[in-house]
Amino acid sequence: MFRRDPRWIPVLRLEVNVVPDPPSGPDRGELFAAGGEAGRLMAAIDWAATPVGPVESWPASLRFAIRTVLVSKFPMVLTWGPEFIQFYNDAYAPFIGAKHPAIGKDIRQTLAEGWDALGPPIAHAMTTLEASWLPGLLLLLERAGYREETYFTVSHAPAFGDDGAVAGMHGVCTEVTGQIVGGRRQRLLHDLATEGSRLGDEQETVAAMCAALSADSLDLPFAAVYLSSPGETGFRRIAAVGCDPTLLPGTAGTAAELTGIVDRLDVIGGPFGDRVAEAVVLPLTATRDGEPLGLLLAGKSPNLALDVEYRSFYELVAGQFAGVIGNIRAFETERLRAESLAELDRAKTTFFSDVSHELRTPLTLLLGPIGDVLEDTTAPLAPGVQEQLELAMRNGQRLQRLVNDLLDFASIEAGRANPVRVETDVATFTAELAGIFRAATERAGLRLTVDCPPLDRPAYVDPRMWEKVVVNLLANAVKYTFVGGIDVALHAADDGFVLTVTDTGVGIVADELPHLFERFHRVPGATARTREGTGIGLALVQELAALHGGHVSVTSEPGAGSRFTVTLPYGAPDVADDEPRAVVRPSDEARGEAASWEEDTSRPGEPTAAVSTGGPAGRNVLVVDDNADMRAYLTRLLGPHWSVRTTANGEEALAAVAERLPDLVLTDVMMPRVDGFELLRALRADPATRHIPVIMLTARAGQEASVEGLQAGADDYLAKPFRADELIARVRVALERAAGRAALPAADPVVPAPDARTIAAPAPAPTLSAAGRPGPPSPRRPQESTPGPFAEWRLPSFASSVPVLRRRLRGWLATAGIGEDQAYDLLLAACEAVTNAIEHAQEPAQPYFDVTAAVDGGHVRIAVRDYGQWRERVPSMDRGRGSTLMSAFAEITATPSPEGTTVVISTPLAAQRPDTATC
């Protein structure tokens, strides 16, 4: 048996070769694969030549940290080792701008200009293991070739190695330069708006706004404002900030004069104290296409790029100044205008007062004798004379009421009207005033209800002023009420009494209610019985109520009616009240006002057209006027000659025309419902009534009004007042023309006015002088012509009528089938003849000229007749081309007479003209 020696111990020798484990984490291929451009740059770097060594030797913590940075969409940077070797992603690259790529370099060198701000928080984070948080950190960067003002929100955290020790720094950042700069610019614009909202003196306001710019010296290192002055050229410096004003020019003619002065100002700006080297000059324009009100000189920060946002900021600042200056000047203009209007208003008030006083004397001398004659029972008047004098009396009293109203209003405006309050039985007086309108309301088919019980205590008013209040409200109700009724009520209130006048009239739209008591204001388009009136009735009511310490209000609904409410205190006597209360009755003026409304209303069921059969039954004239006295007067003038029908407005006239066609319409222009122009258009639009001659009567005198009427298609136009014999003559001429037109075949509807007048054939003897003056008169014999297309126009004798004739004649030539070239020649010749007639005819017996055009026997003939005596014009006044122009296109015949001159332009139709030789 083998026995082991206990002292023997076996010895084993082992050889162990230690092989280090490969680094854990992603291999080189996976590490940079998802990193975009930054990953490709990292993969291309020879890391063995850098302090961090080859990629294969990198610890797992570095590998994972780099991979996290590369795949992040947020700007991130990683530094490793004591050398601060940096790794960053694509989102971080814009952070360093032109210094990219800087991967693998020392971050302290890349951000050298900003390391004073970044170094301490990084060192703190790596030393204390506490992450930093720096919102809106100002950093000086030179990433675009200049010292740039930038702001970042940054967080720094320690980066740990595999052994848990701090091996680097992990940074996350985002640029907030836009938000920081935009916020401070917004605050400045707010401050500018606050300063500008005061709208004080222009220079003081601009200086205050300019001083407010110092709150943002980073964006506006300096600024100066130059403004234009009325009546001066160029711009004058008003205010400056951020620089020495003495170094700026006091005036500037243009913006270019301010662009080269920055260097001499020596202004320091920006957060880093750099010299300002650039500025912009912007015009201060209140409107897009207007002239500049001034110029804004604004310095540019040396640390910001002049990008779109910076330019927009400048424009907004300039816009603030321009808007404020524009508003100040607009307010100043409005103030001056208001002062001018106030002065004009005072002048008008004085004028009305003076004129009213002056008119009272002749009115008294007119109405007094007429009244004496009418009241004289010892010498009875013939019925016709009595009627005419009563007509004159009524309208004289109406004129007197208008004069008195104007005088009252002028006195109120001048502060000279003071009520004399006496104790008055207001209830009885109001009931009597309403009663004088009963006849007018009954004639109009309206119900009049009066409810005026006695008041429980004495009331003190000026009786004549109270009368005007009641009469104006009742007249207004009658004027605008056609169906239903009018209610007048008076009742006691707590401290006074209340008058209400309610109607079922046309009502008033809501937009017009605030303007209803403004003087001279009329509600446009409101249907009324008449267009007459001064427009001061309701304004006078308001003023008279205010003089008594009361007020007036209105409620209304279109189509339902209106309610006017006058509230007055009981008041106190203005004179000693020792005598008993006097009995007050309606004045003659009030009764005259009520009587005039009785004449201007018609009974329900009354025919639309009243008929006068005094004249020949074969011709009938339709008279259209909203004034009853005017209708009666025209009927009396025309009745002995023609049968006359009358209507009160254009609407009734159209109904009368539909019932029976008149031979002539004599119409007023300003009427309710359908006015004269609307009536004329309706007649001309209907082929059945197009031929009816229309003469317009109007109170609007002057050439412009005449042209407006004739252009609208009226056959004649007569301004009020007119002579009776002139009106009868014009009506007779119009009827004779209409009868002549009826004898001819119907013309094309486009022809303005068919007529039977013939144009004389040309006579060879008369000629025109070089100045267009007719030669010696020679008799000519009218020749009958073959009927053909015919037209006639009468136009006022002044230059503005030439374009009107040209348009009408062009249309007629086209309708008559005249060729384009020949029509052009005839237009030139005819317009030259008309121009001669206007310029040469002196002191015309009639203030118009007549033009007739016809195609007759293979010829086109145009005749131009004036009603004055011709005179030769001196060479300096005339070019001598009149006859030359006309003779070049046609044969010209001029026939003068004591009544005027007729020029006839005649030429064969183009198709029948003989061939002419050419040379």
NORCOR-V212142 format. One record per pair of residues at least 4 apart in sequence whose ideal C-beta (glycine too) atoms are under 7 Angstrom apart, sorted by the first residue. I is the first residue (numbers start at 1). J is the second residue. If there is no record, write none. Layout:
I_J + I_J
This chain:
4_8 + 23_58 + 23_59 + 23_60 + 24_60 + 25_60 + 25_63 + 25_64 + 26_30 + 26_31 + 26_63 + 26_67 + 27_31 + 28_55 + 29_33 + 31_63 + 31_66 + 31_67 + 32_39 + 32_42 + 32_43 + 32_70 + 33_39 + 34_39 + 34_70 + 34_71 + 35_39 + 35_42 + 35_70 + 35_89 + 36_90 + 37_41 + 37_90 + 38_42 + 38_70 + 38_88 + 38_89 + 38_90 + 38_93 + 38_103 + 39_43 + 39_70 + 40_44 + 41_45 + 41_101 + 41_103 + 42_87 + 42_103 + 45_103 + 45_104 + 47_52 + 47_53 + 47_54 + 47_55 + 48_53 + 48_54 + 50_85 + 50_104 + 51_81 + 51_83 + 51_85 + 52_58 + 52_80 + 52_81 + 52_85 + 53_57 + 58_62 + 58_63 + 59_161 + 59_162 + 60_64 + 60_162 + 61_65 + 61_160 + 61_161 + 61_162 + 61_167 + 62_66 + 62_80 + 63_67 + 64_68 + 65_69 + 65_78 + 65_159 + 65_170 + 66_70 + 66_78 + 66_87 + 67_71 + 68_72 + 69_76 + 69_78 + 69_87 + 69_88 + 69_89 + 70_89 + 72_76 + 72_89 + 73_91 + 74_91 + 74_172 + 75_91 + 75_92 + 75_95 + 75_173 + 75_174 + 76_88 + 76_89 + 76_92 + 76_171 + 76_172 + 77_86 + 77_88 + 77_92 + 77_171 + 78_86 + 78_87 + 78_159 + 78_168 + 78_170 + 79_84 + 79_85 + 79_86 + 79_107 + 79_168 + 79_169 + 80_85 + 80_159 + 80_167 + 80_168 + 81_85 + 81_167 + 81_168 + 83_106 + 84_106 + 84_107 + 84_108 + 85_104 + 85_106 + 86_102 + 86_103 + 86_105 + 86_107 + 86_110 + 87_103 + 88_92 + 88_93 + 88_103 + 93_100 + 95_173 + 95_175 + 96_100 + 96_102 + 96_110 + 96_143 + 97_141 + 97_143 + 97_144 + 98_143 + 98_144 + 98_145 + 99_110 + 99_143 + 102_110 + 105_109 + 105_110 + 107_111 + 108_112 + 108_115 + 111_115 + 111_118 + 113_140 + 113_141 + 113_142 + 114_118 + 114_139 + 114_140 + 114_141 + 115_119 + 117_137 + 117_139 + 118_122 + 119_123 + 120_124 + 121_125 + 121_132 + 121_134 + 121_156 + 122_126 + 122_156 + 122_169 + 123_127 + 124_128 + 124_130 + 124_132 + 125_130 + 125_131 + 125_132 + 125_156 + 125_157 + 125_158 + 125_169 + 126_158 + 126_166 + 126_169 + 129_158 + 131_155 + 131_156 + 131_157 + 132_155 + 132_156 + 133_155 + 134_153 + 134_154 + 135_153 + 136_151 + 136_153 + 136_176 + 136_180 + 137_151 + 137_152 + 137_153 + 137_154 + 138_151 + 138_271 + 139_150 + 139_152 + 140_147 + 140_272 + 141_148 + 141_150 + 142_146 + 142_147 + 142_148 + 143_148 + 144_148 + 147_272 + 147_274 + 147_303 + 148_303 + 149_270 + 149_271 + 149_301 + 149_303 + 149_304 + 150_175 + 150_177 + 151_176 + 151_177 + 151_180 + 152_173 + 152_174 + 152_175 + 152_176 + 153_173 + 153_174 + 153_176 + 154_171 + 154_173 + 155_172 + 156_169 + 156_171 + 157_170 + 158_166 + 158_169 + 159_167 + 159_168 + 159_169 + 159_170 + 160_164 + 160_165 + 160_166 + 160_167 + 161_165 + 161_167 + 176_180 + 177_181 + 178_182 + 179_183 + 180_184 + 181_185 + 182_186 + 183_187 + 184_188 + 184_216 + 185_189 + 185_216 + 185_219 + 185_313 + 186_190 + 187_191 + 188_192 + 188_213 + 188_215 + 188_216 + 189_193 + 189_316 + 189_320 + 190_194 + 191_195 + 191_212 + 191_215 + 192_196 + 192_209 + 192_212 + 192_317 + 192_320 + 193_197 + 193_320 + 195_208 + 195_209 + 195_212 + 196_205 + 196_209 + 196_320 + 196_324 + 198_205 + 199_205 + 199_327 + 199_328 + 199_331 + 200_204 + 200_205 + 201_205 + 202_206 + 202_325 + 202_328 + 203_207 + 203_238 + 204_208 + 205_209 + 205_324 + 205_328 + 206_210 + 206_225 + 206_227 + 206_238 + 206_239 + 206_321 + 206_325 + 207_211 + 207_238 + 207_239 + 208_212 + 209_321 + 209_324 + 210_223 + 210_225 + 210_239 + 210_240 + 210_241 + 211_241 + 213_220 + 213_223 + 213_241 + 214_241 + 214_242 + 216_220 + 217_221 + 217_242 + 217_269 + 218_270 + 218_271 + 218_301 + 219_301 + 219_313 + 220_298 + 220_299 + 221_242 + 221_267 + 221_269 + 221_276 + 221_299 + 221_301 + 222_241 + 222_242 + 222_243 + 222_265 + 222_267 + 222_276 + 222_299 + 223_240 + 223_241 + 223_242 + 223_296 + 223_297 + 223_298 + 223_299 + 224_237 + 224_240 + 224_248 + 224_297 + 225_238 + 225_239 + 225_294 + 225_296 + 225_321 + 226_235 + 226_236 + 226_237 + 226_238 + 226_252 + 226_294 + 226_295 + 227_235 + 227_236 + 227_238 + 227_293 + 227_294 + 227_325 + 228_232 + 228_235 + 228_293 + 228_294 + 229_236 + 234_251 + 234_252 + 234_253 + 235_251 + 235_252 + 235_294 + 235_295 + 236_250 + 236_251 + 237_248 + 237_250 + 237_251 + 240_245 + 240_248 + 242_267 + 242_299 + 243_247 + 243_248 + 243_265 + 243_267 + 247_264 + 247_265 + 248_261 + 249_257 + 252_257 + 252_258 + 252_295 + 253_257 + 255_259 + 255_281 + 255_283 + 255_295 + 258_281 + 258_295 + 258_297 + 259_281 + 261_265 + 262_276 + 262_277 + 262_278 + 262_279 + 262_299 + 267_276 + 267_299 + 268_273 + 268_275 + 268_276 + 269_274 + 269_276 + 269_299 + 269_301 + 269_302 + 270_274 + 270_301 + 270_302 + 270_303 + 271_303 + 272_303 + 274_302 + 274_303 + 275_302 + 276_299 + 276_300 + 276_302 + 277_302 + 278_300 + 279_297 + 279_298 + 279_299 + 279_300 + 280_298 + 280_300 + 280_314 + 281_295 + 281_297 + 282_296 + 282_314 + 282_315 + 282_318 + 283_292 + 283_295 + 284_292 + 284_293 + 284_294 + 284_295 + 284_296 + 284_318 + 284_321 + 284_322 + 284_325 + 285_290 + 285_292 + 285_293 + 285_322 + 286_290 + 286_293 + 286_322 + 286_323 + 286_326 + 293_322 + 293_325 + 293_326 + 294_325 + 296_317 + 296_318 + 296_321 + 298_314 + 298_317 + 300_306 + 304_310 + 305_310 + 306_310 + 306_311 + 308_312 + 309_313 + 310_314 + 311_315 + 312_316 + 313_317 + 314_318 + 315_319 + 316_320 + 317_321 + 318_322 + 319_323 + 320_324 + 321_325 + 322_326 + 323_327 + 324_328 + 325_329 + 326_330 + 327_331 + 328_332 + 329_333 + 330_334 + 331_335 + 332_336 + 333_337 + 334_338 + 335_339 + 336_340 + 337_341 + 338_342 + 339_343 + 340_344 + 341_345 + 342_346 + 343_347 + 344_348 + 345_349 + 346_350 + 347_351 + 348_352 + 349_353 + 349_410 + 349_413 + 349_414 + 350_354 + 351_355 + 352_356 + 352_406 + 352_410 + 353_357 + 353_407 + 353_410 + 353_411 + 353_414 + 354_358 + 355_359 + 356_360 + 356_403 + 356_406 + 356_407 + 356_410 + 359_363 + 359_403 + 360_364 + 360_403 + 361_365 + 362_366 + 363_367 + 363_396 + 363_399 + 363_400 + 363_403 + 364_368 + 366_370 + 366_396 + 367_371 + 367_393 + 367_396 + 367_397 + 367_400 + 368_372 + 369_373 + 370_374 + 370_389 + 370_392 + 370_393 + 370_396 + 371_375 + 371_393 + 372_376 + 373_389 + 374_389 + 374_390 + 374_393 + 381_385 + 381_386 + 381_389 + 382_386 + 383_387 + 384_388 + 385_389 + 386_390 + 387_391 + 388_392 + 389_393 + 390_394 + 391_395 + 391_629 + 391_632 + 391_633 + 392_396 + 393_397 + 394_398 + 394_592 + 394_595 + 394_596 + 394_629 + 395_399 + 395_629 + 396_400 + 397_401 + 397_592 + 398_402 + 398_592 + 398_596 + 399_403 + 400_404 + 401_405 + 401_589 + 401_592 + 401_593 + 402_406 + 402_534 + 403_407 + 404_408 + 404_589 + 405_409 + 405_534 + 405_536 + 405_540 + 406_410 + 407_411 + 408_412 + 408_417 + 408_540 + 409_413 + 409_519 + 409_536 + 409_540 + 410_414 + 411_416 + 411_417 + 412_417 + 412_543 + 417_547 + 419_462 + 419_465 + 419_547 + 419_548 + 419_574 + 420_462 + 420_574 + 420_575 + 421_460 + 421_461 + 421_462 + 421_571 + 421_572 + 421_573 + 421_574 + 422_460 + 422_463 + 422_573 + 422_575 + 423_458 + 423_460 + 423_573 + 423_577 + 423_581 + 424_429 + 424_459 + 424_460 + 424_461 + 424_463 + 424_584 + 425_429 + 425_581 + 426_430 + 426_455 + 426_459 + 426_461 + 426_466 + 426_490 + 426_497 + 427_431 + 427_452 + 427_453 + 427_454 + 427_455 + 427_490 + 428_432 + 429_433 + 429_463 + 429_466 + 429_584 + 430_434 + 430_452 + 430_470 + 430_490 + 430_499 + 431_435 + 431_450 + 431_452 + 432_585 + 432_586 + 433_467 + 433_470 + 433_471 + 433_586 + 433_590 + 434_448 + 434_450 + 434_474 + 434_488 + 435_450 + 436_586 + 436_590 + 436_591 + 436_594 + 437_441 + 437_448 + 437_474 + 437_478 + 437_594 + 437_597 + 438_442 + 438_448 + 439_443 + 439_598 + 440_444 + 440_478 + 440_594 + 440_597 + 440_598 + 440_601 + 441_446 + 441_448 + 441_478 + 441_486 + 443_598 + 443_601 + 443_603 + 444_478 + 444_601 + 445_603 + 445_604 + 446_481 + 446_484 + 446_485 + 446_486 + 447_484 + 447_485 + 448_485 + 448_486 + 449_485 + 449_487 + 449_488 + 450_488 + 451_489 + 452_490 + 455_459 + 455_492 + 455_497 + 456_492 + 457_570 + 458_570 + 459_497 + 459_570 + 459_571 + 460_570 + 460_571 + 460_572 + 460_573 + 461_465 + 461_466 + 461_548 + 461_568 + 461_571 + 462_466 + 463_467 + 463_584 + 464_468 + 464_587 + 465_469 + 465_544 + 465_547 + 466_470 + 467_471 + 467_586 + 467_587 + 467_590 + 468_472 + 468_540 + 468_544 + 469_473 + 469_541 + 469_544 + 469_545 + 469_566 + 470_474 + 471_475 + 471_590 + 471_593 + 472_476 + 472_537 + 472_538 + 472_540 + 472_541 + 473_477 + 473_501 + 473_541 + 473_564 + 474_478 + 474_501 + 475_479 + 475_537 + 475_593 + 475_597 + 476_480 + 476_537 + 476_538 + 477_481 + 477_486 + 477_501 + 477_503 + 477_505 + 478_597 + 479_528 + 479_529 + 479_530 + 480_503 + 480_505 + 480_506 + 480_526 + 480_528 + 481_486 + 481_503 + 481_504 + 481_505 + 482_505 + 483_504 + 484_504 + 485_504 + 486_501 + 486_503 + 487_502 + 488_501 + 489_500 + 490_497 + 490_499 + 491_497 + 491_498 + 492_497 + 493_497 + 493_498 + 493_567 + 495_569 + 496_550 + 496_567 + 496_568 + 496_569 + 496_570 + 497_568 + 497_570 + 498_565 + 498_567 + 499_566 + 500_563 + 500_564 + 500_565 + 501_564 + 502_561 + 502_563 + 503_561 + 503_562 + 504_561 + 505_561 + 505_562 + 506_526 + 506_527 + 506_559 + 507_556 + 507_557 + 507_558 + 507_559 + 507_560 + 507_561 + 507_562 + 508_512 + 508_513 + 508_516 + 508_523 + 508_556 + 508_558 + 508_562 + 509_558 + 512_516 + 512_523 + 513_554 + 513_556 + 515_521 + 516_521 + 516_538 + 516_554 + 517_538 + 517_539 + 517_542 + 517_552 + 518_539 + 519_535 + 519_536 + 519_539 + 520_535 + 520_536 + 521_535 + 522_535 + 527_672 + 527_673 + 528_672 + 529_600 + 529_601 + 529_672 + 530_600 + 530_626 + 530_627 + 530_672 + 531_626 + 531_670 + 531_671 + 531_672 + 532_627 + 533_537 + 536_540 + 537_541 + 538_542 + 539_543 + 540_544 + 541_545 + 541_552 + 542_546 + 542_552 + 543_547 + 544_548 + 545_550 + 545_551 + 545_552 + 545_566 + 545_568 + 546_550 + 546_551 + 548_568 + 548_571 + 549_569 + 549_571 + 550_566 + 550_567 + 550_568 + 550_569 + 551_567 + 552_564 + 552_565 + 552_566 + 553_565 + 554_562 + 554_563 + 554_564 + 555_563 + 556_562 + 557_561 + 573_577 + 586_590 + 586_591 + 588_592 + 589_593 + 590_594 + 591_595 + 592_596 + 593_597 + 594_598 + 595_599 + 596_600 + 597_601 + 599_628 + 599_629 + 600_627 + 600_628 + 602_606 + 602_648 + 608_647 + 608_652 + 608_655 + 608_656 + 609_622 + 609_645 + 609_646 + 609_647 + 609_652 + 609_656 + 610_645 + 610_646 + 611_645 + 612_635 + 612_639 + 612_643 + 612_644 + 613_643 + 614_639 + 614_640 + 615_638 + 615_639 + 615_640 + 615_641 + 615_642 + 615_643 + 615_644 + 616_642 + 616_643 + 617_643 + 619_642 + 619_643 + 619_663 + 619_735 + 620_642 + 620_643 + 620_645 + 620_662 + 620_663 + 621_638 + 621_642 + 621_644 + 621_662 + 621_663 + 621_664 + 621_666 + 621_731 + 622_645 + 622_647 + 622_653 + 622_656 + 622_657 + 622_662 + 622_665 + 623_631 + 623_634 + 623_635 + 623_644 + 623_645 + 623_646 + 623_666 + 624_647 + 624_649 + 624_650 + 624_653 + 624_665 + 624_667 + 624_668 + 624_679 + 625_630 + 625_631 + 625_634 + 625_668 + 626_648 + 626_649 + 626_668 + 626_671 + 626_672 + 627_631 + 628_632 + 629_633 + 630_634 + 631_635 + 631_646 + 632_636 + 633_637 + 634_638 + 634_666 + 635_639 + 635_644 + 635_646 + 637_724 + 637_727 + 637_728 + 638_642 + 638_644 + 638_731 + 639_644 + 641_728 + 645_656 + 645_662 + 647_652 + 647_653 + 647_656 + 648_652 + 649_653 + 649_671 + 649_672 + 649_673 + 649_674 + 650_654 + 650_671 + 650_673 + 650_674 + 650_675 + 650_676 + 650_678 + 650_679 + 651_655 + 651_673 + 651_674 + 652_656 + 653_657 + 653_667 + 653_679 + 654_658 + 654_674 + 654_679 + 654_682 + 655_659 + 657_661 + 657_662 + 657_689 + 661_689 + 661_692 + 662_692 + 663_735 + 663_738 + 664_692 + 664_693 + 664_695 + 664_731 + 664_734 + 664_735 + 664_738 + 665_683 + 665_692 + 665_694 + 666_695 + 666_697 + 666_731 + 667_676 + 667_679 + 667_694 + 667_696 + 667_697 + 668_676 + 668_697 + 668_698 + 669_675 + 669_676 + 669_677 + 669_696 + 669_698 + 669_700 + 670_675 + 670_698 + 671_675 + 671_676 + 674_678 + 674_679 + 676_680 + 676_696 + 677_681 + 677_712 + 678_682 + 679_683 + 680_684 + 680_694 + 680_712 + 680_713 + 680_714 + 681_685 + 682_686 + 683_689 + 683_692 + 683_694 + 684_690 + 684_713 + 686_690 + 687_749 + 691_738 + 691_741 + 691_754 + 693_715 + 693_734 + 693_737 + 693_738 + 694_714 + 694_715 + 695_714 + 695_715 + 695_716 + 695_718 + 695_730 + 695_731 + 695_734 + 696_709 + 696_714 + 696_717 + 697_718 + 697_720 + 698_705 + 698_719 + 698_720 + 699_720 + 700_705 + 701_705 + 701_719 + 703_707 + 703_796 + 703_798 + 704_708 + 705_709 + 706_710 + 706_717 + 706_796 + 707_711 + 707_796 + 707_800 + 707_801 + 708_712 + 709_714 + 709_717 + 710_714 + 710_717 + 710_795 + 710_796 + 711_804 + 715_734 + 716_730 + 716_734 + 718_722 + 718_727 + 718_730 + 722_726 + 722_727 + 723_727 + 724_728 + 725_729 + 726_730 + 727_731 + 728_732 + 729_733 + 730_734 + 731_735 + 732_736 + 733_737 + 734_738 + 735_739 + 736_740 + 737_741 + 737_755 + 738_742 + 740_755 + 740_756 + 740_757 + 741_754 + 741_755 + 741_756 + 743_756 + 744_754 + 744_756 + 744_787 + 744_790 + 745_787 + 747_751 + 747_754 + 747_789 + 747_790 + 748_789 + 748_815 + 750_811 + 750_815 + 751_789 + 751_791 + 751_812 + 751_815 + 752_791 + 752_793 + 752_808 + 753_791 + 753_792 + 753_793 + 754_790 + 755_790 + 755_792 + 757_792 + 757_852 + 758_782 + 758_784 + 758_785 + 759_785 + 759_852 + 759_854 + 759_856 + 759_861 + 759_863 + 759_904 + 760_780 + 760_782 + 760_783 + 760_904 + 761_783 + 762_891 + 762_893 + 762_904 + 762_906 + 763_778 + 763_780 + 763_893 + 765_778 + 766_774 + 766_775 + 766_777 + 766_778 + 766_893 + 766_894 + 766_895 + 767_775 + 768_772 + 768_773 + 768_774 + 768_775 + 768_882 + 768_883 + 768_892 + 768_894 + 769_773 + 769_775 + 769_883 + 770_880 + 770_883 + 771_872 + 771_873 + 771_878 + 771_880 + 771_882 + 772_836 + 772_840 + 772_882 + 772_883 + 773_840 + 773_870 + 773_872 + 774_870 + 774_894 + 774_896 + 774_901 + 775_894 + 777_895 + 777_896 + 780_895 + 785_854 + 785_856 + 785_857 + 786_856 + 786_857 + 788_854 + 788_855 + 788_856 + 789_815 + 789_816 + 789_854 + 789_855 + 790_854 + 791_812 + 791_853 + 792_850 + 792_852 + 793_805 + 793_808 + 793_851 + 794_848 + 794_850 + 795_801 + 795_804 + 795_805 + 795_848 + 795_849 + 796_801 + 796_847 + 796_848 + 797_838 + 797_841 + 797_844 + 797_847 + 797_848 + 797_849 + 797_866 + 798_838 + 799_838 + 801_805 + 802_806 + 802_831 + 802_834 + 802_835 + 803_807 + 804_808 + 805_809 + 805_831 + 805_834 + 805_851 + 806_810 + 806_827 + 806_831 + 807_811 + 808_812 + 809_813 + 809_827 + 809_830 + 809_853 + 810_814 + 810_823 + 810_827 + 811_815 + 812_816 + 812_853 + 813_818 + 813_823 + 813_826 + 814_823 + 816_855 + 818_822 + 818_823 + 818_826 + 818_860 + 819_823 + 819_910 + 820_824 + 821_825 + 822_826 + 822_910 + 823_827 + 824_828 + 825_829 + 825_889 + 826_830 + 826_860 + 826_862 + 826_889 + 826_890 + 826_905 + 827_831 + 828_832 + 828_885 + 828_889 + 829_833 + 829_885 + 829_886 + 829_889 + 829_890 + 829_905 + 830_834 + 830_862 + 830_864 + 830_905 + 831_835 + 832_836 + 832_882 + 832_885 + 832_886 + 833_837 + 833_864 + 833_886 + 833_903 + 833_905 + 834_838 + 834_849 + 834_851 + 834_864 + 835_839 + 836_840 + 836_882 + 837_841 + 837_849 + 837_864 + 837_866 + 840_870 + 840_871 + 840_873 + 841_866 + 841_868 + 841_869 + 841_870 + 841_900 + 841_901 + 842_868 + 842_869 + 842_871 + 843_868 + 843_869 + 844_866 + 844_867 + 844_868 + 845_867 + 845_899 + 846_867 + 849_864 + 849_865 + 849_866 + 850_865 + 851_862 + 851_864 + 852_863 + 853_862 + 854_861 + 855_860 + 856_861 + 858_908 + 858_909 + 858_912 + 859_906 + 859_907 + 859_908 + 859_909 + 860_907 + 860_909 + 861_904 + 861_905 + 861_906 + 862_905 + 863_902 + 863_903 + 863_904 + 864_903 + 865_900 + 865_902 + 866_900 + 866_901 + 867_899 + 867_900 + 868_900 + 870_896 + 870_901 + 873_877 + 873_878 + 881_885 + 882_886 + 883_887 + 883_892 + 884_888 + 886_890 + 886_892 + 886_905 + 887_892 + 889_907 + 890_905 + 890_906 + 890_907 + 891_906 + 891_907 + 892_903 + 892_905 + 893_904 + 894_901 + 894_903 + 895_901 + 895_902 + 896_901 + 908_912 + 908_913
